[in-house]
Amino acid sequence: MSRSVHANHTTMIDTGSTTFATFIKITRKDGIIKAYTDTDTEVTISAVVYKPGASFKRTAVPSKSNIGINAFTLEGPLVASEISEDDVLAGRYDNAVVEVFMANYEAPADTPIQMSTGWLGESTRKDYQWTAEVRGLNQILENQILSLASSTCRSDFGNTGKGPGRGCRIPLTPLTWADEVAKVTEPAATFPQNGPGISDEVIPTTPNGWQYRCIVAGITDSSEPTWPTTIGATIVDGTVTWETRRALTRTAVVTVATDRATFDVNTILGDLTAGTGGSETLGFFVEGKVKATSGANIGISRTVLDFVVNGGDWTVTVTPDFPFDFAVADAVTLTAGCDKTQAVCKNNHDNITNRRAEDYIPGVAAFQVFRHD
């Protein structure tokens, strides 16, 4: 693979005298940058300060002329002030962008020699050391871009946008009633001059643990209705009729912290109070997400494995474990889940019309059947 090299670099290489160093820049998804160099002094390049990191190592950086994936490994110590164990555990380096290049540390303004750019992949920790695989830009060529026939839904639950996993159309965070009204009163150039349509959903301006689906389209009243809190109950709002549904996102606090994978929660708005509900309620959050909004795990989410009644609380089991211990009164947000089966799509979410699956396509066994005469 050819690379452009600054004229000053070419001269230094030709004479055999170089002041080259390797530079590694790691940009996390939250925008925080960690930058290191194998020289023994700090070097500033394009306003980024590269710190001496003699203990930060990398394997050879491959350079292929074909479309094969260039991959190499980074190794370094876990240091609280730099790449900390807590940040690695919290996943803050997952899919971080990594740039590796060479530059003249005595003339940092000269154009550097790019060696590789990629994303951090799988990482491991051992004996206060951090090891991470860096996958090259060609990794994106392995992404699936076409849909395959499947008996389980291809859509990601709650995906109302474009791209892979699109098509579910269930809004996990619908507009509030006030925002829906404001949308209608905007100029026609910004929003269409009409009210909520069939299947549009809102939550009360003051959330109550429920959300409401439009079953009769029209124009809302000028004042917010008194919302019912019984599943299936309807309320007329101007010429719109809303039907009561369980809110897909709930807030709660931790009451018992058993371990990093299991904990009890309570004070969930809506009907999910201990001792109520049925099979639908019990399975409502399975395959969903729980995200910590306070405490040591703030900002970290995990998949809900189980959600059951436990005395006066609800016991939540997640996978994988949270990286840090929970404390009583830590706040969490629970988002409903979907196991992508027809039964849950229909019974829990009433969304069968948007299901993206071939439920009745013959399986492999059907093609192996032959006649016996």
N, C-alpha and C positions, 0 to 999 in steps of 0.2 A: 504494500500500500504506500503510495507516494505522499509526502508531506512537504509543505512549504517551510523553508528554513530561512530565518533572518540572515542578511548578508554578514552581519558581525559574527553570528554563530558559525557560518561557513568558514570565515577567516580563521577563527579560533581552532576549529576542527582541523583545518589544513595545516596549521602550525604545530598542532599537537599540544597546545597550551590552552586549557579550558578552566573556567570557573563555573561549570554547570552544576546544578543540583536538581533533585527530583522534588516535586511539589504535589501534595495531595489536598484536594478541597472537597469537603463533605457538606452538602447542603440538605438539611432536614426539611421535611414537608411543612414544618411550622416556620420555616425561613431562617432558623439559626444555622450559622456556618461554623464549621470546625476546619482549620487549615493548618497543615504541617509541612515541614521540609526536612531533608536529611542533612542540611548544613548546620553549623553550630551557632548561627546568629539569626535573629528575626529578619524576615524579608517582607517588604510590602509590595504587592503586585496588584494593580487595578483596585486600590483602596482596601484590599484584603491583607491582613497581617498573618503571615505564615510563621508559626512557632517552631523552634527546633524540636524535632521528635525522633531522636536517634533510636528510641525503643519501638517506634512504629515501623512495622515491616510490611512488605508486600512480596508476593511471588512475581515471577516474570510476567510482564504484560504482553500477551500474544497479539500479533497483527496478521490477520488473514486476508488474503486477496479474494476469497469467496464470501458467501453469505453465512458462513458458519458463525456460531456465537463465540465472541471473545469473552473469556471469563478468567478472573484471577482472584487471589485471596489477600485480604488485609488482616494484619494482626497488630494488636497493641494492648497496652495495659489499661485496666479500668481504674480511672482516676477521677475523684469527685469533681475536681475543677475543670476537667476536660470531657472525656467520654466516660460517663459515670455508669455504674452498674444499675442504678435506679432507672436511668433513661433508657438503657438497653432493655431492661425488664418491661418497662412501660411501652415499648414498641416505638419510641420516638425516632429511632434510626431506620425503621422499616421503610424500604423503598426510597431511601435518601439518594440524591444524585451525587455521584462520585466523579471527579475530574482528576486525572493524573497527567502531568506535563513536566517537561524539563525547561529550565530557564537559566540565564546568566545572573547569578545573585549579585554580581557587581554592576550589572546594567539591567535592572529588572524591567525597564521600560521597553527593552527589545521584545519583539514578538516571541512568545514561548513556543516550544515544540510540543504539540499535542501528542500524547501517547495513547490515552484511552478515556472514554466517557461511558458511564453506565449507571446502574442502580444497585444498591445494596440488596442482596437476597438473603438467604438463610444465614443466621448468625448463631454462634455458640459461645458459652462462657466456661472457663475452667481455670482454677488457680489464679484468680484476679486478672486473667487475660481474656481478651475479646477477639474472636475470629469471625470474619464475615466474608461471604462470597460476593464478588462484584460481577454482575452480568452486563455484558456489552449492549449497545443500542440495538443490535440485531435480535435481541431477545423478543422485541415486539413482533417480529415476523412469525413467532410461534403462537401468537394469540389467535384464537378461533374467531373468524369473522362471519361465518355462515351458521345458520341454525340447523340443528339436527333433529330429526323426528324423535320424540320421546314421550313416554307415558307419564312423566313428571313435568310440571310446568317449567318452561324455560325462562319465565320472567322472574326478576328479583322482586320480592314483596315490597310494595310501596314505590316501585320505580315508575314515575309518571313522565320521565323525560325521554331522551334519545339514547342510542347506543346499545351495547349488549345488555341483555336483561330487561329491556324496555317492554312495556305492554301491560303491566299490572293495573295501572291507573288508579290505584287506591292511594289517596293522599294521607300519609302518616301524620302530617302537620297541616291540616286544612286551615283556611282563612277563619278568622273570628267573624262573628255576625257583623260587627261594626265595619270590618275591612271589606266584607262582601257588599255592604250597602254603599261604602265609599267608592268601590269599584264601579258601581252602576251610575253614580253621579259624576264620574269623570267625563271630560269632553269626548265626543264620539271619535275623535282622531286618536285617542289613547285607548279607550275601551268601547266595546259595543254597548249601545244604549238598551240593555235588557237586563233582566234579573237572573236569579239562579236558574240553571237548567236541570233537567232530570239527572239524578245521580250526583250532582254537586253536593259537597258536604261542608259544614261549618261547625265551629265550636262556639259556645257562648263567649261573649266579650270577657266575662269573668268565668274561667273554666270551672266546670262542675264534675268532671270525670266522664262526661258523655259527649258524643258528637251527633250531628243531625244531618240526615240525607234528604235531599229534595226529591219528593215523589210526585209533586204537582208543581210544574214550573209557573213562574209569574213574577210579580214585583213585590218586594217585602214592604211591610209597614214602616212608618217613620220611627217607631219606637220598638225596642227589642221585646220579644214575647217572654212570657214566663215559661221557662223550659221544663218539660216533663222529665222525670227521672225513672221511668219504667220502660224497659226495653220493648220496642215495637209501638209505643204510644206515639200519637201524632199531635201536631200543633199547627193551627192555621196562622200564618203570618202575612197579612195583606192578602194577596192572591196566591201565595206560596204555601204549600203544605210540607212540613218537615216530619221525618220519622226518626225516632230515637234509636241510637245505636251506641254500643260501647265505644268509648274513646280509645283509639289505638295507641295513644301515648299517655302514660300515667306517671305521676310523681309519687315518691315514697321515701321513707327513712328506714335505716337499719335499726332493728330492735335487738337482735341477737347476732353476734358475729361468730359463727361456729369455726370457720376456717376461710381460706381464700377462695374456695369453690362453693361454699354453702353458707347462707345467712338468711335471717328472717327479716321481713319488712312489714310495715303497717302504714296506716293513714293514707291509703290510696284513695283518691277521689273516685266517686262512682259506686258501682255495686260490688266492687271487689273488696268487701270487708269479710272478716273471718266468718266462716260458717254459712255463707250464702253461695248462690250460683249452682251450677251443675256441671255436666261433662264439658260443656262449651267453655264455661268460665275456667275450669281447671286446666284446660289445654290452651287457653287463649294466648298465653305468652310463650309457650314452648316453640322453639326455633326462632324466637324473637331476640331482642337485644336488651341488655341492661347496661346502662352507662352511669358511671359515678359522676356526680356533679359537685361533690365536695369531698374532703378528706384526702388521704394519701393517694388514692387511685383516681383522682379527679381527671376527667377527660378520657378515661380508658373505658372501652366497652367490651363485653363478652357475650357469647351466645347462650341463651337460656336453654338448659337441658331438661329441667323439670321445675314445676311450679305447683305446690300443693298446700292444702290447709294444714296448719300446725297450731292447734289451740286457738289463741286469739290473733295469730299472725299468719303470714304466708311464708313458706320456706322456698327459697329460690336456690337452684343448683345451676351452676354455669360451667361452660367449657370453652377454652382452657381456664385454668385458675387465674384470678387476678394476681398481679405481681406483688401487691402489698396487702397488709392486714387491714380489714375494715374496723371501724370503731362505731360504737352505738351512737346513733343520731347522724351518721353520714347519710347524705342525700343521694338518691339514685333516680334515674328515669327508666321506666320499663316501656318497651315498644313491643306491640303484639307481633306474633310470628305466624308463619305459614309453612307447613311441611311439604307444600307443593302437590299435595294429593287432591283429587277431585272432591272428596268429602269435606276437607277443611275449607277449600276454596268456596264451596257452595254453602255449607252450614255455618261456618264461623264468619265469613266475610261477604257472602251473597255476591260473589264476583265471577260467577261461572261464565258470563258473557265475554269476559276479558281473559279467560284462561288460555294459555299458550301451550297446549299439549295435545297429543294424539292418544286419547284414553283407550281407544278401541283398536289401535293398530295391532296386527298380529305380532306376537313375539317370535323369537328365534325358533322355539319349539314347533310353531305352526308350520315352518318351512321344512321341518324334518319328518313330518308325517307322510306316510306313503300307504298305498292300498295293500291289503292282504286278501288276495283272491283264493 
